Amino acid sequence: MTDSFTPVMRALVAASLLLATATVMLVTVARVHAAGALAVGDCGAFGEAYNYATPEQASRRALAKCKAAGCQVVATVKRGCAAYAIDYANACAARGWGQATKLGRAQNAALRSCYAAGGKECVIRTFFCDGRG
């Protein structure tokens, strides 16, 4: 090969590497599972599921994990966060949940909801962020 083809070959190799990298990134991003759900039941019971392909799949899994009477899905998130708070003094009394794009906001919403329901010593029982939340 002559010296005149070396820059062309370098450019072709660089372009091929960039294309391969872009392809891998697109495939990876397309496969990110970013759906979650929170189910709550009586006396502090809960089930959570995150990093599922769809909110429906996450909801089914969260309900399956909630092992108490009265379990129901109270929050579904897609690339977000959810939190569940109970009254520390009486887990069967006040409870609250929240969801938001950031964890701190979801936890604050859960605590506010618990206090609004009459809680005296509300604490976060569980929380999660899903995907890019």
BAGU-979683 format. One record per atom (N, C-alpha, C): residue in three letters; x, y, z; atom name. Coordinates in nm, 3 decimals. Each point is the difference from the previous one (the first is absolute). Example, Ala and Ser with C-alpha at 12.3 -4.5 7.8 and 13.67 -1.06 7.14 Angstrom:
2
+---------+---------+---------+---------+-------+
! residuo !    east !   north !      up ! atomo !
+---------+---------+---------+---------+-------+
!     Ala !   1.319 !  -0.569 !   0.780 !     N !
!     Ala !  -0.089 !   0.119 !   0.000 !    CA !
!     Ala !   0.090 !   0.120 !   0.000 !     C !
!     Ser !  -0.035 !   0.105 !  -0.072 !     N !
!     Ser !   0.082 !   0.119 !   0.006 !    CA !
!     Ser !  -0.077 !   0.109 !   0.073 !     C !
+---------+---------+---------+---------+-------+
***
This chain:
133
+---------+---------+---------+---------+-------+
! residuo !    east !   north !      up ! atomo !
+---------+---------+---------+---------+-------+
!     Met !   0.083 !  -0.119 !   0.000 !     N !
!     Met !  -0.083 !   0.119 !   0.000 !    CA !
!     Met !   0.086 !   0.124 !   0.000 !     C !
!     Thr !  -0.049 !   0.101 !  -0.062 !     N !
!     Thr !   0.075 !   0.125 !  -0.004 !    CA !
!     Thr !  -0.043 !   0.088 !   0.115 !     C !
!     Asp !   0.078 !   0.101 !   0.022 !     N !
!     Asp !  -0.028 !   0.094 !   0.109 !    CA !
!     Asp !  -0.129 !   0.078 !  -0.022 !     C !
!     Ser !  -0.044 !   0.013 !  -0.124 !     N !
!     Ser !  -0.122 !   0.076 !  -0.027 !    CA !
!     Ser !  -0.126 !  -0.073 !   0.045 !     C !
!     Phe !   0.006 !  -0.133 !   0.011 !     N !
!     Phe !  -0.116 !  -0.077 !   0.043 !    CA !
!     Phe !  -0.010 !  -0.012 !   0.153 !     C !
!     Thr !   0.104 !   0.026 !   0.071 !     N !
!     Thr !  -0.001 !  -0.013 !   0.145 !    CA !
!     Thr !  -0.103 !   0.091 !   0.067 !     C !
!     Pro !  -0.008 !   0.128 !  -0.033 !     N !
!     Pro !  -0.104 !   0.083 !   0.062 !    CA !
!     Pro !  -0.141 !  -0.046 !  -0.035 !     C !
!     Val !  -0.020 !  -0.048 !  -0.121 !     N !
!     Val !  -0.131 !  -0.049 !  -0.040 !    CA !
!     Val !  -0.035 !  -0.124 !   0.081 !     C !
!     Met !   0.094 !  -0.090 !   0.015 !     N !
!     Met !  -0.024 !  -0.122 !   0.078 !    CA !
!     Met !  -0.030 !   0.034 !   0.146 !     C !
!     Arg !   0.075 !   0.094 !   0.054 !     N !
!     Arg !  -0.025 !   0.042 !   0.139 !    CA !
!     Arg !  -0.141 !   0.056 !   0.015 !     C !
!     Ala !  -0.041 !   0.079 !  -0.094 !     N !
!     Ala !  -0.134 !   0.059 !   0.004 !    CA !
!     Ala !  -0.107 !  -0.108 !  -0.011 !     C !
!     Leu !   0.021 !  -0.099 !  -0.085 !     N !
!     Leu !  -0.096 !  -0.111 !  -0.013 !    CA !
!     Leu !  -0.009 !  -0.082 !   0.128 !     C !
!     Val !   0.113 !  -0.028 !   0.060 !     N !
!     Val !   0.000 !  -0.076 !   0.126 !    CA !
!     Val !  -0.070 !   0.080 !   0.109 !     C !
!     Ala !   0.030 !   0.128 !   0.010 !     N !
!     Ala !  -0.065 !   0.083 !   0.103 !    CA !
!     Ala !  -0.150 !   0.007 !  -0.022 !     C !
!     Ala !  -0.042 !   0.016 !  -0.126 !     N !
!     Ala !  -0.143 !   0.006 !  -0.029 !    CA !
!     Ala !  -0.068 !  -0.132 !   0.033 !     C !
!     Ser !   0.065 !  -0.111 !  -0.028 !     N !
!     Ser !  -0.056 !  -0.132 !   0.032 !    CA !
!     Ser !  -0.016 !  -0.019 !   0.150 !     C !
!     Leu !   0.101 !   0.043 !   0.075 !     N !
!     Leu !  -0.008 !  -0.012 !   0.146 !    CA !
!     Leu !  -0.111 !   0.088 !   0.057 !     C !
!     Leu !  -0.015 !   0.120 !  -0.052 !     N !
!     Leu !  -0.108 !   0.088 !   0.047 !    CA !
!     Leu !  -0.137 !  -0.059 !  -0.031 !     C !
!     Leu !  -0.015 !  -0.055 !  -0.117 !     N !
!     Leu !  -0.127 !  -0.062 !  -0.037 !    CA !
!     Leu !  -0.032 !  -0.120 !   0.089 !     C !
!     Ala !   0.101 !  -0.081 !   0.027 !     N !
!     Ala !  -0.022 !  -0.117 !   0.087 !    CA !
!     Ala !  -0.037 !   0.044 !   0.141 !     C !
!     Thr !   0.067 !   0.103 !   0.051 !     N !
!     Thr !  -0.031 !   0.050 !   0.134 !    CA !
!     Thr !  -0.142 !   0.056 !   0.006 !     C !
!     Ala !  -0.039 !   0.076 !  -0.099 !     N !
!     Ala !  -0.135 !   0.055 !  -0.004 !    CA !
!     Ala !  -0.105 !  -0.110 !  -0.006 !     C !
!     Thr !   0.026 !  -0.104 !  -0.076 !     N !
!     Thr !  -0.094 !  -0.112 !  -0.010 !    CA !
!     Thr !  -0.016 !  -0.069 !   0.134 !     C !
!     Val !   0.109 !  -0.027 !   0.069 !     N !
!     Val !  -0.006 !  -0.065 !   0.131 !    CA !
!     Val !  -0.076 !   0.087 !   0.099 !     C !
!     Met !   0.022 !   0.130 !  -0.002 !     N !
!     Met !  -0.070 !   0.089 !   0.093 !    CA !
!     Met !  -0.150 !   0.001 !  -0.028 !     C !
!     Leu !  -0.040 !   0.004 !  -0.125 !     N !
!     Leu !  -0.143 !   0.000 !  -0.033 !    CA !
!     Leu !  -0.067 !  -0.129 !   0.042 !     C !
!     Val !   0.066 !  -0.112 !  -0.021 !     N !
!     Val !  -0.058 !  -0.129 !   0.040 !    CA !
!     Val !  -0.013 !  -0.007 !   0.151 !     C !
!     Thr !   0.100 !   0.048 !   0.072 !     N !
!     Thr !  -0.003 !  -0.003 !   0.146 !    CA !
!     Thr !  -0.111 !   0.089 !   0.053 !     C !
!     Val !  -0.014 !   0.121 !  -0.052 !     N !
!     Val !  -0.104 !   0.092 !   0.046 !    CA !
!     Val !  -0.137 !  -0.057 !  -0.030 !     C !
!     Ala !  -0.018 !  -0.063 !  -0.112 !     N !
!     Ala !  -0.130 !  -0.056 !  -0.036 !    CA !
!     Ala !  -0.041 !  -0.114 !   0.094 !     C !
!     Arg !   0.097 !  -0.065 !   0.061 !     N !
!     Arg !  -0.030 !  -0.114 !   0.087 !    CA !
!     Arg !  -0.017 !   0.038 !   0.146 !     C !
!     Val !   0.022 !   0.124 !   0.037 !     N !
!     Val !  -0.014 !   0.042 !   0.139 !    CA !
!     Val !  -0.145 !  -0.016 !   0.041 !     C !
!     His !  -0.020 !  -0.077 !   0.104 !     N !
!     His !  -0.135 !  -0.016 !   0.054 !    CA !
!     His !  -0.020 !   0.109 !   0.103 !     C !
!     Ala !  -0.103 !   0.076 !  -0.019 !     N !
!     Ala !  -0.019 !   0.117 !   0.085 !    CA !
!     Ala !  -0.145 !   0.014 !   0.043 !     C !
!     Ala !  -0.052 !  -0.104 !   0.059 !     N !
!     Ala !  -0.136 !   0.008 !   0.054 !    CA !
!     Ala !   0.001 !  -0.064 !   0.138 !     C !
!     Gly !  -0.074 !   0.060 !   0.093 !     N !
!     Gly !  -0.008 !  -0.053 !   0.135 !    CA !
!     Gly !  -0.139 !   0.019 !   0.057 !     C !
!     Ala !  -0.026 !  -0.070 !   0.110 !     N !
!     Ala !  -0.130 !   0.010 !   0.066 !    CA !
!     Ala !   0.017 !  -0.022 !   0.150 !     C !
!     Leu !  -0.089 !   0.061 !   0.075 !     N !
!     Leu !  -0.005 !  -0.014 !   0.145 !    CA !
!     Leu !  -0.139 !  -0.045 !   0.040 !     C !
!     Ala !  -0.008 !  -0.111 !   0.072 !     N !
!     Ala !  -0.127 !  -0.049 !   0.053 !    CA !
!     Ala !   0.008 !   0.007 !   0.152 !     C !
!     Val !  -0.110 !   0.040 !   0.064 !     N !
!     Val !  -0.004 !   0.006 !   0.146 !    CA !
!     Val !  -0.122 !  -0.075 !   0.050 !     C !
!     Gly !   0.014 !  -0.051 !   0.123 !     N !
!     Gly !  -0.108 !  -0.074 !   0.062 !    CA !
!     Gly !  -0.016 !   0.041 !   0.144 !     C !
!     Asp !  -0.073 !  -0.081 !   0.076 !     N !
!     Asp !  -0.027 !   0.030 !   0.140 !    CA !
!     Asp !   0.127 !  -0.010 !   0.086 !     C !
!     Cys !   0.007 !   0.083 !   0.103 !     N !
!     Cys !   0.102 !  -0.005 !   0.104 !    CA !
!     Cys !   0.143 !   0.005 !  -0.053 !     C !
!     Gly !   0.024 !   0.090 !  -0.092 !     N !
!     Gly !   0.136 !   0.023 !  -0.048 !    CA !
!     Gly !   0.048 !  -0.095 !  -0.107 !     C !
!     Ala !  -0.084 !  -0.091 !  -0.045 !     N !
!     Ala !   0.042 !  -0.094 !  -0.104 !    CA !
!     Ala !   0.020 !   0.075 !  -0.132 !     C !
!     Phe !   0.095 !  -0.048 !  -0.078 !     N !
!     Phe !   0.025 !   0.063 !  -0.129 !    CA !
!     Phe !   0.066 !  -0.100 !  -0.095 !     C !
!     Gly !  -0.006 !   0.032 !  -0.125 !     N !
!     Gly !   0.073 !  -0.071 !  -0.104 !    CA !
!     Gly !   0.048 !   0.102 !  -0.100 !     C !
!     Glu !   0.121 !  -0.015 !  -0.043 !     N !
!     Glu !   0.055 !   0.093 !  -0.097 !    CA !
!     Glu !   0.062 !  -0.077 !  -0.116 !     C !
!     Ala !  -0.001 !   0.060 !  -0.115 !     N !
!     Ala !   0.061 !  -0.059 !  -0.118 !    CA !
!     Ala !   0.053 !   0.113 !  -0.087 !     C !
!     Tyr !   0.122 !  -0.014 !  -0.046 !     N !
!     Tyr !   0.058 !   0.103 !  -0.084 !    CA !
!     Tyr !   0.091 !  -0.063 !  -0.104 !     C !
!     Asn !   0.028 !   0.076 !  -0.103 !     N !
!     Asn !   0.079 !  -0.044 !  -0.115 !    CA !
!     Asn !  -0.071 !  -0.107 !  -0.080 !     C !
!     Tyr !  -0.129 !   0.017 !  -0.019 !     N !
!     Tyr !  -0.080 !  -0.087 !  -0.086 !    CA !
!     Tyr !  -0.025 !   0.070 !  -0.133 !     C !
!     Ala !  -0.033 !  -0.077 !  -0.101 !     N !
!     Ala !  -0.020 !   0.055 !  -0.133 !    CA !
!     Ala !  -0.125 !   0.088 !  -0.008 !     C !
!     Thr !  -0.106 !  -0.038 !   0.073 !     N !
!     Thr !  -0.125 !   0.077 !  -0.006 !    CA !
!     Thr !  -0.054 !   0.022 !   0.141 !     C !
!     Pro !  -0.082 !   0.103 !   0.018 !     N !
!     Pro !  -0.064 !   0.022 !   0.131 !    CA !
!     Pro !  -0.091 !  -0.116 !   0.039 !     C !
!     Glu !  -0.061 !  -0.065 !  -0.097 !     N !
!     Glu !  -0.089 !  -0.114 !   0.030 !    CA !
!     Glu !   0.079 !  -0.116 !   0.060 !     C !
!     Gln !   0.117 !  -0.030 !  -0.056 !     N !
!     Gln !   0.085 !  -0.106 !   0.055 !    CA !
!     Gln !   0.045 !   0.035 !   0.141 !     C !
!     Ala !   0.038 !   0.125 !   0.019 !     N !
!     Ala !   0.045 !   0.045 !   0.133 !    CA !
!     Ala !  -0.115 !  -0.008 !   0.100 !     C !
!     Ser !  -0.120 !   0.037 !  -0.041 !     N !
!     Ser !  -0.116 !  -0.005 !   0.090 !    CA !
!     Ser !  -0.030 !  -0.143 !   0.043 !     C !
!     Arg !   0.003 !  -0.093 !  -0.095 !     N !
!     Arg !  -0.026 !  -0.140 !   0.035 !    CA !
!     Arg !   0.103 !  -0.052 !   0.100 !     C !
!     Arg !   0.126 !   0.034 !  -0.020 !     N !
!     Arg !   0.106 !  -0.047 !   0.091 !    CA !
!     Arg !  -0.013 !   0.066 !   0.137 !     C !
!     Ala !  -0.031 !   0.128 !   0.004 !     N !
!     Ala !  -0.015 !   0.069 !   0.128 !    CA !
!     Ala !  -0.115 !  -0.060 !   0.080 !     C !
!     Leu !  -0.112 !  -0.029 !  -0.065 !     N !
!     Leu !  -0.113 !  -0.064 !   0.069 !    CA !
!     Leu !   0.037 !  -0.139 !   0.050 !     C !
!     Ala !   0.077 !  -0.074 !  -0.077 !     N !
!     Ala !   0.041 !  -0.134 !   0.042 !    CA !
!     Ala !   0.092 !   0.005 !   0.122 !     C !
!     Lys !   0.078 !   0.105 !   0.014 !     N !
!     Lys !   0.091 !   0.014 !   0.113 !    CA !
!     Lys !  -0.068 !   0.053 !   0.125 !     C !
!     Cys !  -0.115 !   0.062 !  -0.014 !     N !
!     Cys !  -0.073 !   0.056 !   0.114 !    CA !
!     Cys !  -0.080 !  -0.112 !   0.065 !     C !
!     Lys !   0.041 !  -0.042 !   0.117 !     N !
!     Lys !  -0.057 !  -0.119 !   0.064 !    CA !
!     Lys !  -0.091 !   0.036 !   0.117 !     C !
!     Ala !  -0.105 !   0.077 !  -0.028 !     N !
!     Ala !  -0.094 !   0.036 !   0.107 !    CA !
!     Ala !  -0.136 !   0.026 !  -0.061 !     C !
!     Ala !  -0.096 !   0.016 !   0.088 !     N !
!     Ala !  -0.136 !   0.031 !  -0.046 !    CA !
!     Ala !  -0.004 !   0.142 !  -0.055 !     C !
!     Gly !  -0.087 !   0.021 !  -0.095 !     N !
!     Gly !  -0.023 !   0.134 !  -0.051 !    CA !
!     Gly !   0.109 !   0.057 !  -0.089 !     C !
!     Cys !   0.088 !  -0.083 !  -0.055 !     N !
!     Cys !   0.107 !   0.053 !  -0.084 !    CA !
!     Cys !  -0.055 !   0.056 !  -0.130 !     C !
!     Gln !   0.049 !   0.116 !  -0.035 !     N !
!     Gln !  -0.037 !   0.062 !  -0.126 !    CA !
!     Gln !   0.116 !   0.086 !  -0.050 !     C !
!     Val !   0.011 !   0.014 !  -0.130 !     N !
!     Val !   0.103 !   0.083 !  -0.060 !    CA !
!     Val !  -0.041 !   0.146 !   0.018 !     C !
!     Val !   0.088 !   0.078 !   0.061 !     N !
!     Val !  -0.030 !   0.141 !   0.026 !    CA !
!     Val !   0.083 !   0.095 !  -0.084 !     C !
!     Ala !   0.107 !  -0.052 !  -0.060 !     N !
!     Ala !   0.085 !   0.086 !  -0.082 !    CA !
!     Ala !   0.070 !  -0.083 !  -0.107 !     C !
!     Thr !   0.002 !   0.052 !  -0.118 !     N !
!     Thr !   0.082 !  -0.056 !  -0.107 !    CA !
!     Thr !   0.089 !   0.112 !  -0.051 !     C !
!     Val !   0.123 !  -0.034 !  -0.030 !     N !
!     Val !   0.095 !   0.100 !  -0.048 !    CA !
!     Val !   0.066 !  -0.049 !  -0.127 !     C !
!     Lys !   0.037 !   0.093 !  -0.081 !     N !
!     Lys !   0.078 !  -0.029 !  -0.119 !    CA !
!     Lys !   0.115 !   0.099 !   0.001 !     C !
!     Arg !   0.117 !  -0.051 !   0.029 !     N !
!     Arg !   0.119 !   0.084 !   0.018 !    CA !
!     Arg !  -0.022 !   0.103 !   0.108 !     C !
!     Gly !  -0.044 !  -0.046 !   0.116 !     N !
!     Gly !  -0.025 !   0.087 !   0.114 !    CA !
!     Gly !   0.023 !  -0.075 !   0.130 !     C !
!     Cys !  -0.048 !   0.057 !   0.108 !     N !
!     Cys !   0.020 !  -0.055 !   0.134 !    CA !
!     Cys !  -0.133 !  -0.009 !   0.074 !     C !
!     Ala !  -0.006 !  -0.090 !   0.097 !     N !
!     Ala !  -0.118 !  -0.013 !   0.087 !    CA !
!     Ala !   0.049 !  -0.030 !   0.141 !     C !
!     Ala !  -0.081 !   0.038 !   0.098 !     N !
!     Ala !   0.033 !  -0.024 !   0.140 !    CA !
!     Ala !  -0.128 !  -0.028 !   0.078 !     C !
!     Tyr !   0.017 !  -0.075 !   0.109 !     N !
!     Tyr !  -0.113 !  -0.039 !   0.085 !    CA !
!     Tyr !   0.039 !   0.030 !   0.144 !     C !
!     Ala !  -0.088 !   0.069 !   0.072 !     N !
!     Ala !   0.026 !   0.037 !   0.139 !    CA !
!     Ala !  -0.111 !  -0.055 !   0.089 !     C !
!     Ile !   0.038 !  -0.038 !   0.123 !     N !
!     Ile !  -0.096 !  -0.048 !   0.099 !    CA !
!     Ile !   0.024 !   0.074 !   0.131 !     C !
!     Asp !  -0.096 !  -0.008 !   0.089 !     N !
!     Asp !   0.014 !   0.056 !   0.133 !    CA !
!     Asp !   0.081 !  -0.100 !   0.083 !     C !
!     Tyr !   0.118 !   0.040 !   0.044 !     N !
!     Tyr !   0.089 !  -0.088 !   0.075 !    CA !
!     Tyr !  -0.065 !  -0.051 !   0.129 !     C !
!     Ala !  -0.078 !   0.083 !   0.062 !     N !
!     Ala !  -0.063 !  -0.037 !   0.127 !    CA !
!     Ala !  -0.111 !  -0.103 !  -0.019 !     C !
!     Asn !  -0.065 !  -0.001 !  -0.118 !     N !
!     Asn !  -0.109 !  -0.093 !  -0.026 !    CA !
!     Asn !  -0.007 !  -0.026 !  -0.150 !     C !
!     Ala !   0.063 !  -0.108 !  -0.043 !     N !
!     Ala !   0.008 !  -0.031 !  -0.143 !    CA !
!     Ala !  -0.137 !  -0.026 !  -0.062 !     C !
!     Cys !  -0.100 !  -0.031 !   0.083 !     N !
!     Cys !  -0.134 !  -0.026 !  -0.052 !    CA !
!     Cys !  -0.086 !   0.126 !  -0.008 !     C !
!     Ala !   0.060 !   0.113 !   0.034 !     N !
!     Ala !  -0.076 !   0.126 !  -0.001 !    CA !
!     Ala !   0.030 !   0.076 !  -0.129 !     C !
!     Ala !   0.055 !   0.117 !   0.013 !     N !
!     Ala !   0.022 !   0.088 !  -0.115 !    CA !
!     Ala !   0.108 !  -0.054 !  -0.093 !     C !
!     Arg !  -0.018 !   0.030 !  -0.128 !     N !
!     Arg !   0.099 !  -0.036 !  -0.101 !    CA !
!     Arg !  -0.012 !   0.100 !  -0.114 !     C !
!     Gly !   0.102 !   0.006 !  -0.082 !     N !
!     Gly !  -0.002 !   0.090 !  -0.114 !    CA !
!     Gly !   0.102 !  -0.043 !  -0.103 !     C !
!     Trp !  -0.019 !   0.045 !  -0.120 !     N !
!     Trp !   0.094 !  -0.033 !  -0.108 !    CA !
!     Trp !   0.011 !   0.120 !  -0.092 !     C !
!     Gly !   0.106 !  -0.001 !  -0.077 !     N !
!     Gly !   0.021 !   0.108 !  -0.095 !    CA !
!     Gly !   0.084 !  -0.049 !  -0.116 !     C !
!     Gln !  -0.009 !   0.072 !  -0.109 !     N !
!     Gln !   0.082 !  -0.029 !  -0.116 !    CA !
!     Gln !   0.044 !   0.131 !  -0.062 !     C !
!     Ala !   0.120 !   0.000 !  -0.057 !     N !
!     Ala !   0.054 !   0.122 !  -0.060 !    CA !
!     Ala !   0.117 !  -0.039 !  -0.090 !     C !
!     Thr !   0.053 !   0.098 !  -0.067 !     N !
!     Thr !   0.113 !  -0.026 !  -0.089 !    CA !
!     Thr !   0.130 !  -0.017 !   0.077 !     C !
!     Lys !   0.007 !   0.050 !   0.122 !     N !
!     Lys !   0.120 !  -0.011 !   0.084 !    CA !
!     Lys !  -0.035 !  -0.066 !   0.132 !     C !
!     Leu !   0.095 !  -0.074 !   0.057 !     N !
!     Leu !  -0.025 !  -0.077 !   0.122 !    CA !
!     Leu !  -0.040 !   0.089 !   0.116 !     C !
!     Gly !   0.069 !   0.108 !   0.025 !     N !
!     Gly !  -0.032 !   0.087 !   0.113 !    CA !
!     Gly !  -0.142 !   0.053 !  -0.005 !     C !
!     Arg !  -0.046 !   0.034 !  -0.119 !     N !
!     Arg !  -0.136 !   0.050 !  -0.015 !    CA !
!     Arg !  -0.103 !  -0.109 !   0.027 !     C !
!     Ala !   0.029 !  -0.122 !  -0.044 !     N !
!     Ala !  -0.091 !  -0.112 !   0.024 !    CA !
!     Ala !  -0.008 !  -0.029 !   0.150 !     C !
!     Gln !   0.114 !   0.001 !   0.068 !     N !
!     Gln !   0.000 !  -0.025 !   0.144 !    CA !
!     Gln !  -0.073 !   0.110 !   0.076 !     C !
!     Asn !   0.021 !   0.124 !  -0.038 !     N !
!     Asn !  -0.071 !   0.111 !   0.065 !    CA !
!     Asn !  -0.150 !  -0.012 !  -0.021 !     C !
!     Ala !  -0.041 !  -0.035 !  -0.119 !     N !
!     Ala !  -0.144 !  -0.017 !  -0.027 !    CA !
!     Ala !  -0.058 !  -0.112 !   0.084 !     C !
!     Ala !   0.073 !  -0.110 !   0.016 !     N !
!     Ala !  -0.048 !  -0.112 !   0.082 !    CA !
!     Ala !  -0.013 !   0.041 !   0.145 !     C !
!     Leu !   0.097 !   0.071 !   0.052 !     N !
!     Leu !  -0.006 !   0.045 !   0.140 !    CA !
!     Leu !  -0.115 !   0.100 !   0.020 !     C !
!     Arg !  -0.016 !   0.095 !  -0.091 !     N !
!     Arg !  -0.111 !   0.095 !   0.012 !    CA !
!     Arg !  -0.134 !  -0.073 !  -0.003 !     C !
!     Ser !  -0.012 !  -0.098 !  -0.086 !     N !
!     Ser !  -0.124 !  -0.077 !  -0.011 !    CA !
!     Ser !  -0.028 !  -0.078 !   0.129 !     C !
!     Cys !   0.103 !  -0.055 !   0.058 !     N !
!     Cys !  -0.015 !  -0.075 !   0.126 !    CA !
!     Cys !  -0.044 !   0.094 !   0.114 !     C !
!     Tyr !   0.064 !   0.114 !   0.010 !     N !
!     Tyr !  -0.039 !   0.096 !   0.105 !    CA !
!     Tyr !  -0.142 !   0.053 !  -0.024 !     C !
!     Ala !  -0.036 !   0.021 !  -0.125 !     N !
!     Ala !  -0.135 !   0.048 !  -0.032 !    CA !
!     Ala !  -0.106 !  -0.104 !   0.038 !     C !
!     Ala !   0.040 !  -0.128 !   0.000 !     N !
!     Ala !  -0.092 !  -0.108 !   0.038 !    CA !
!     Ala !  -0.007 !  -0.020 !   0.151 !     C !
!     Gly !   0.069 !   0.085 !   0.077 !     N !
!     Gly !  -0.006 !  -0.008 !   0.144 !    CA !
!     Gly !   0.122 !  -0.061 !   0.066 !     C !
!     Gly !   0.103 !  -0.029 !  -0.075 !     N !
!     Gly !   0.122 !  -0.058 !   0.058 !    CA !
!     Gly !   0.069 !   0.095 !   0.095 !     C !
!     Lys !   0.060 !  -0.055 !   0.106 !     N !
!     Lys !   0.071 !   0.081 !   0.098 !    CA !
!     Lys !   0.151 !  -0.015 !  -0.013 !     C !
!     Glu !   0.047 !  -0.119 !  -0.041 !     N !
!     Glu !   0.143 !  -0.027 !  -0.014 !    CA !
!     Glu !   0.024 !  -0.070 !  -0.134 !     C !
!     Cys !  -0.026 !   0.066 !  -0.109 !     N !
!     Cys !   0.009 !  -0.062 !  -0.131 !    CA !
!     Cys !   0.146 !  -0.021 !  -0.042 !     C !
!     Val !   0.027 !  -0.117 !  -0.055 !     N !
!     Val !   0.132 !  -0.036 !  -0.050 !    CA !
!     Val !  -0.015 !  -0.067 !  -0.136 !     C !
!     Ile !   0.105 !   0.009 !  -0.079 !     N !
!     Ile !   0.000 !  -0.067 !  -0.130 !    CA !
!     Ile !   0.018 !  -0.149 !   0.021 !     C !
!     Arg !  -0.092 !  -0.079 !  -0.052 !     N !
!     Arg !   0.005 !  -0.147 !   0.011 !    CA !
!     Arg !   0.078 !  -0.059 !  -0.117 !     C !
!     Thr !  -0.021 !   0.053 !  -0.120 !     N !
!     Thr !   0.074 !  -0.046 !  -0.117 !    CA !
!     Thr !   0.000 !   0.110 !  -0.105 !     C !
!     Phe !   0.093 !  -0.011 !  -0.093 !     N !
!     Phe !   0.009 !   0.094 !  -0.111 !    CA !
!     Phe !   0.076 !  -0.066 !  -0.114 !     C !
!     Phe !  -0.019 !   0.050 !  -0.119 !     N !
!     Phe !   0.078 !  -0.046 !  -0.114 !    CA !
!     Phe !  -0.003 !   0.104 !  -0.111 !     C !
!     Cys !   0.100 !  -0.006 !  -0.082 !     N !
!     Cys !   0.003 !   0.078 !  -0.124 !    CA !
!     Cys !   0.019 !  -0.098 !  -0.113 !     C !
!     Asp !  -0.064 !   0.029 !  -0.108 !     N !
!     Asp !  -0.001 !  -0.091 !  -0.112 !    CA !
!     Asp !   0.065 !   0.061 !  -0.122 !     C !
!     Gly !   0.077 !  -0.078 !  -0.070 !     N !
!     Gly !   0.062 !   0.049 !  -0.122 !    CA !
!     Gly !   0.087 !   0.120 !   0.027 !     C !
!     Arg !  -0.039 !   0.114 !  -0.051 !     N !
!     Arg !   0.079 !   0.122 !   0.018 !    CA !
!     Arg !  -0.057 !   0.092 !   0.104 !     C !
!     Gly !  -0.088 !  -0.050 !   0.086 !     N !
!     Gly !  -0.060 !   0.085 !   0.101 !    CA !
!     Gly !   0.093 !   0.037 !   0.110 !     C !
+---------+---------+---------+---------+-------+
***
